[in-house]
Amino acid sequence: MRTTMHAIPLQRDADISGRPSTNHHVRAHPESQRRPSALADQARSLGFAQVIVIDEDVGRSGPGRHERPGFGPRLAAVCEGRVGAVFAFEASRVARNKRAWHPLIDRCALTATWRIDDDGRSDPRQRHDRFVLGMKGSMAA
């Protein structure tokens, strides 16, 4: 994704999405625990002072019908304007389905909250970025 001319709101929190998996996967693949740490390091290198790793979902896998336990508090923090960027490796690591993903992107646009992943930074206020984020959410669900 392209970086827009708007500045990332670094004075707010950076939310890092932990990788949800089964408990077996967490034990068998310790790299899945290192990935959120790498995102936290990336957030700090960008200048975020407060980095919050959302790990309530780690070790929990399930069908796409159910909301992840860490999703509600993340969405509330975005709505309150406390989050400057939501970090995750892919859309499915943030919201389990597109019914949850699209409202998150809507709230991010309203509160000038960035979405940062392996593809780069995206600003949901920008039409192109919002389109790509919508496609990512649709494909992940």
Backbone as a ProteinNet text record, in pm:
[ID]
protein_1_A
[PRIMARY]
MRTTMHAIPLQRDADISGRPSTNHHVRAHPESQRRPSALADQARSLGFAQVIVIDEDVGRSGPGRHERPGFGPRLAAVCEGRVGAVFAFEASRVARNKRAWHPLIDRCALTATWRIDDDGRSDPRQRHDRFVLGMKGSMAA
[TERTIARY]
82.8	0	87.3	27.1	103.2	89.3	188.4	182.9	127.3	28.4	-31.4	45.4	3.5	72.8	33.7	-71.2	-113.4	-13.7	8	99.8	29.4	103.6	50.5	40.6	-73.7	-89.3	-10.2	116.8	208.1	182.1	110.8	83.2	-21	-89.1	-186.5	-121.6	-197.7	-147.1	-129.2	-42.3	-29.8	-83.5	-186.7	-243.5	-181.7	-127.1	-63.9	-151.8	-190.8	-275.1	-189.7	-213	-146.1	-200.3	-122.6	-165.4	-250.6	-381.2	-464.4	-435.9	-428.7	-402.5	-457.6	-445.2	-480.1	-367.5	-396.5	-291.4	-177.6	-211.2	-107.8	-15.6	-74.3	6.3	98.6	47.4	128.9	250.3	229.4	340.7	436.8	383	465.2	538.2	487	545.4	573.5	684	712	730.8	755.8	770.2	640	526.7	399	391.1	468.1	474	573.8	672.5	772.6	719.3	624.4	572.1	507.8	423.3	371.2	481.2	586.5	699	766.7	777.7	836.5	749.3	618.1	528.3	541	553.5	571.6	701.1	806.9	933.8	916.8	841	815.6	740	640.8	562.4	651.7	738.4	831.4	927.3	973.7	1066.8	999.6	867.8	793.9	775	787.8	775.2	658.9	585.4	477.2	537.3	495.6	546.4	472.1	341.7	259.3	223	272.6	247	174.5	56.4	-26.3	-42.5	1.8	-14.2	-143.1	-235.4	-363.6	-343.4	-335.2	-303.4	-412.9	-531.9	-641.5	-680	-647.9	-688.9	-587.5	-467.8	-363.9	-405.6	-393.4	-430.4	-577.6	-651.2	-794.6	-821.3	-863.9	-902.1	-1047.6	-1113.2	-1252.7	-1313.2	-1438.9	-1506.1	-1522.7	-1541.6	-1550.4	-1675.7	-1767.7	-1893	-1876.4	-1776.1	-1763.2	-1658.1	-1690.3	-1595.2	-1479.6	-1361.8	-1245.6	-1254.1	-1214.8	-1227	-1151.8	-1039.5	-963	-1015.3	-1110.3	-1157.7	-1242.6	-1334.6	-1423.4	-1347.8	-1253.9	-1176.8	-1095.3	-1045	-970.3	-1061.8	-1178.8	-1274.5	-1315.7	-1339.6	-1376.5	-1264.4	-1140.6	-1027	-1013	-1037.4	-1033.9	-1143.9	-1266	-1379.5	-1355	-1284.7	-1254.8	-1138.8	-1075	-963.6	-833.4	-822.2	-699.8	-594.1	-631.7	-540.3	-497.7	-367.6	-315.1	-295.6	-271.9	-253.3	-285.8	-346.1	-373.1	-274.9	-189.3	-87.3	-130.7	-111.4	-133	-68.8	-38.4	23.8	-75.5	-202.2	-304.1	-440.1	-536.8	-669.9	-734.2	-716.7	-783	-726.8	-613.2	-556.4	-618.9	-693	-757.5	-903.2	-977.1	-1119.6	-1144	-1226.9	-1249.4	-1331.2	-1412.9	-1495.9	-1516.4	-1569.2	-1583.5	-1690.8	-1784.9	-1885.5	-1820	-1709.4	-1635.5	-1527.9	-1466.3	-1356.2	-1400.7	-1509.3	-1550.9	-1590.8	-1662.4	-1687	-1557.2	-1459.1	-1330.9	-1267.2	-1266.3	-1207.7	-1286.5	-1419.9	-1501.3	-1461.1	-1444.9	-1407.6	-1265.7	-1177.7	-1040.8	-1042.8	-1127.7	-1137.7	-1190.4	-1289.6	-1349.1	-1253.3	-1164.6	-1075.2	-930.6	-908.6	-774.1	-675.8	-719.6	-637.1	-581.2	-451.6	-386.2	-397.6	-379.6	-372.8	-238.1	-156.1	-20.5	-3.5	47.9	71.5	196	214.8	332.7	339.2	223.3	219.8	251.1	252	283.5	178.2	176.4	84.1	-34.5	-150.6	-267.9	-349.4	-405	-487.3	-629.5	-719.9	-855.8	-932.8	-879.9	-944.7	-920.8	-819.4	-785.1	-858.6	-920.7	-1005.7	-932.8	-812.9	-738.4	-706.8	-657.3	-623.2	-747.9	-857.6	-982.1	-1030.3	-1017.8	-1055.2	-971.7	-841.4	-752.4	-781.6	-803.3	-837.6	-968.6	-1064.4	-1190.9	-1171	-1088.2	-1059.7	-987.8	-891.3	-819.5	-916	-1007.2	-1104.7	-1197.2	-1238.4	-1326.9	-1258	-1130.7	-1057	-1019.9	-999.8	-958.6	-1074.6	-1194.4	-1310.8	-1355.2
-117.4	0	123.8	229	352.6	428.2	507.3	592.2	726.7	773.5	901.9	1013.9	1137	1252.5	1280.1	1215.9	1238.1	1172.1	1235.8	1180.7	1074.8	973.8	872	936.5	923.1	984.4	908.4	941	868.8	894.6	1000.3	1028.9	933.5	859.2	760.3	622.5	524.1	387.1	316.8	218.8	124.5	-9.2	-61.6	-191.9	-298.5	-401.2	-511.5	-634	-692.4	-810.5	-934.7	-1007.8	-1136	-1235.9	-1335.3	-1433.8	-1540.4	-1543.9	-1648.9	-1783.5	-1884.7	-2019.9	-2117	-2243.2	-2343.1	-2348.3	-2402.5	-2416.5	-2503.6	-2607.2	-2694	-2612.9	-2528.1	-2447.8	-2353.6	-2293.5	-2201.4	-2275.1	-2398.9	-2476.3	-2526.2	-2571.9	-2633.4	-2531.1	-2408.9	-2306.9	-2179	-2176.1	-2058	-1929.4	-1942	-1820.9	-1741.2	-1810.3	-1738.8	-1640.5	-1663.2	-1569	-1456.7	-1482.1	-1378.1	-1273.8	-1311	-1216.2	-1093.4	-1107.8	-987	-901.7	-965.4	-888.7	-806.7	-863.3	-789.8	-670	-688.3	-575.9	-468.3	-510.4	-413.2	-335	-403.8	-334.6	-235.9	-275.3	-185.9	-61.5	-81.7	31	126.9	71.8	157.6	231	162.7	227.7	341.4	332.1	441.1	559.8	535.8	644.3	633.9	522.7	504.7	479.7	558.4	541.1	429.2	420.9	320.1	212	90.7	-22.3	-129.1	-166.9	-264	-388.1	-502.3	-629	-693.7	-714.3	-777	-927.6	-996.2	-1139.1	-1227.8	-1171.1	-1253.3	-1363.9	-1344.4	-1438.5	-1549.8	-1537.5	-1636.7	-1770.8	-1874.3	-2008.3	-2039.4	-1946.7	-1968.1	-1964.5	-2073.3	-2080.3	-2121.7	-2086.8	-2126.5	-2081.9	-2115.9	-2079.6	-1928.3	-1880.3	-1738.6	-1670.4	-1743.8	-1683.6	-1608.6	-1641.1	-1585.7	-1475.6	-1370.7	-1260.5	-1303.9	-1257.9	-1286.4	-1203.2	-1260.1	-1187.9	-1053.5	-1043.9	-919.7	-815.1	-851.6	-758.9	-646.7	-677.9	-577.1	-462.6	-493.3	-385	-303.8	-370.7	-298.2	-200.1	-246.5	-160.5	-43.2	-68.7	39.3	142.6	97.8	190.4	274.2	212.7	287.9	392.9	353.8	447	564.1	539.2	644.2	733.1	699.8	780.2	757	643.8	613.9	541.6	492.4	412.5	492.1	496.9	564.8	470.7	342.1	242.8	104	23.7	-116.9	-197	-273.9	-354.8	-500.7	-568.5	-712.7	-759.3	-887.1	-940.4	-956.4	-978	-990.4	-961.9	-933.6	-893.2	-997.8	-1124.3	-1228	-1237.5	-1175.8	-1175.9	-1068.3	-977.2	-869.5	-903.4	-930.5	-961.6	-1097	-1175.8	-1311.4	-1314.6	-1211.3	-1213.7	-1071.5	-1060.7	-928.4	-845	-908.1	-830.9	-755.1	-802	-731	-640.8	-686.2	-612.3	-475.7	-471.8	-346.7	-239.1	-270.7	-166.2	-114.3	-203.6	-157.1	-56	-86.7	5.2	136.4	129.1	251.3	337.1	274.5	348.8	404.7	327.3	377.1	502.4	504.3	621.5	741.6	720	830.4	889.3	806.7	852.3	869.5	865.7	882.4	780.4	655.3	545.7	468.1	450.5	379.4	229.8	157.1	10.2	-25.6	-98.1	-130.3	-281.4	-333.8	-477.2	-501.3	-626	-661.5	-586.2	-542.5	-470.8	-322.4	-273.3	-132.3	-62.6	68.2	151.2	189.5	191	236.7	329.6	429.9	529.3	512.4	457.1	430.8	555.6	675	797.8	820.2	750.7	764.7	658.7	700.9	612.6	485.9	499	381.7	285.6	339.8	255.9	184.5	256.1	197.7	84.3	103.5	-1.4	-127	-110.6	-225.5	-293.3	-214.4	-273.3	-352	-299.4	-370.6	-503.8	-504.9	-629.2	-728.9	-680.8	-770.1	-835.1	-754.8	-808.1	-909.4	-883.8	-976.3	-1107.5	-1100.5	-1222.3	-1301.4	-1234.5	-1304	-1375.3	-1327.8	-1383.9	-1515.8
0	0	0	-40.1	-45.3	85.3	115.8	232.8	190.7	261.8	229.3	297.4	269.4	324.2	468.5	519.2	657.5	752.8	865.3	964.9	1048.7	1087	1177.5	1315.7	1384.6	1516.8	1624.2	1635.9	1724.1	1872.5	1905.6	2045.7	2103.9	2017.4	2063	2070.5	2118.6	2135.2	2001.4	2001.9	1890.9	1941.4	1876.8	1913.2	1824.3	1886.5	1814.7	1830	1717.3	1721.3	1738.6	1850.1	1868.5	1769.7	1737.9	1638.3	1704	1674.7	1731.1	1665.2	1742.4	1694.1	1796.2	1765	1865	1967.8	2085.7	2187.1	2135	2058.8	2001.8	1909.7	1825.9	1734.2	1811.1	1917.8	1998.3	2055.5	2105.2	2162.5	2054.5	1942	1837.4	1750.4	1744.7	1656.8	1734.3	1808.4	1891.5	1810.4	1679.2	1597.2	1592.6	1615.3	1614.7	1731.1	1835.2	1947	1922	1837	1806.5	1708.9	1626.1	1526.5	1590.1	1694.7	1758.9	1820.6	1870.2	1925.2	1817	1697	1585.1	1547.3	1551.1	1523.4	1630.9	1756.4	1865.2	1845.3	1805	1776	1661.7	1559.3	1446.4	1493.4	1579.9	1631.9	1710	1793.3	1869.1	1776.7	1670.5	1577.7	1500.1	1482.2	1416.8	1510	1641.7	1737.1	1833	1830.9	1927.5	2065.1	2162.7	2298.9	2370.6	2350	2415.6	2314.9	2336.8	2247.9	2328.9	2282.7	2354.4	2267.8	2319.1	2247.9	2296.4	2203.5	2234.4	2221.2	2334.2	2328.4	2386.9	2410.8	2462.8	2365.7	2238.1	2134.8	2109.7	2163.3	2137	2196.9	2115.2	2159.5	2141.7	2080.6	2057.3	1908.1	1857.1	1717	1712.2	1606.3	1598.2	1468.1	1448.6	1324.6	1314.6	1194.6	1168.1	1219.1	1277.5	1324.1	1454.8	1534	1667.5	1671.4	1745.9	1761.3	1850.9	1819.1	1903	2030.5	2145.9	2273	2274.7	2208.1	2208.5	2112.2	2027.9	1925.5	1983.1	2073.8	2132.2	2199.1	2288.3	2350.4	2248.8	2143.7	2040.3	1967.7	1930.1	1860	1948.7	2077	2169.9	2180.8	2189.5	2199.2	2072.9	1956.9	1830.4	1831.5	1871.1	1873.9	1968.4	2077	2174.6	2131.2	2019.5	1970.5	2044.9	2116.2	2191	2108.8	1989.3	1908	1784.9	1761.5	1643.2	1527	1556.9	1450.7	1504.5	1418.3	1447.5	1362.9	1428.9	1362.2	1361.4	1250.1	1240.3	1111.2	1103.6	982.8	869.2	902.1	798.4	859.7	773.2	818.4	908.5	878	956.3	1097.3	1123.2	1257.6	1345.1	1285.2	1360.7	1386.6	1281.1	1291.5	1226.8	1287.7	1237.9	1109.1	1085.1	964.9	913.6	792.3	731	798.4	867.9	942.7	1057.3	1108.6	1213.2	1152.3	1043.6	981	929.2	853.2	789.4	889.3	998.7	1098.9	1163.1	1180.9	1235	1140	1011.3	913.7	910.3	921.4	927.4	1047	1162.7	1284.3	1272.9	1211.6	1190.2	1102	1000.5	913	990.7	1075	1151.8	1254.8	1308	1415	1368	1236.8	1180.2	1237.9	1244.4	1294.8	1176.1	1172.2	1062.7	1082.3	974.5	974.3	914.4	988.5	944.5	945.2	832.2	820.4	735.1	695	614.3	482.3	432.3	304.4	319.4	440.2	462.8	547	535.2	611.6	524.6	585.1	510.7	598.8	534.9	600.8	548.9	628.8	581.8	539	566.2	519.8	370.8	316.4	175.5	93.5	-15.1	-96	-141.1	-193.8	-242.2	-127.8	-18.4	96.4	150.5	157.6	208.1	116.9	-13.2	-108.2	-85.1	-73.7	-54.5	79.5	184.1	313.7	306.9	234	216.9	147	44.1	-26.8	63.6	141.6	233.9	332.1	388.1	481.9	416.8	294.1	224.2	192.5	156.3	122.6	247.2	359.7	481.6	547.3	524.4	593.7	533.3
[MASK]
+++++++++++++++++++++++++++++++++++++++++++++++++++++++++++++++++++++++++++++++++++++++++++++++++++++++++++++++++++++++++++++++++++++++++++++

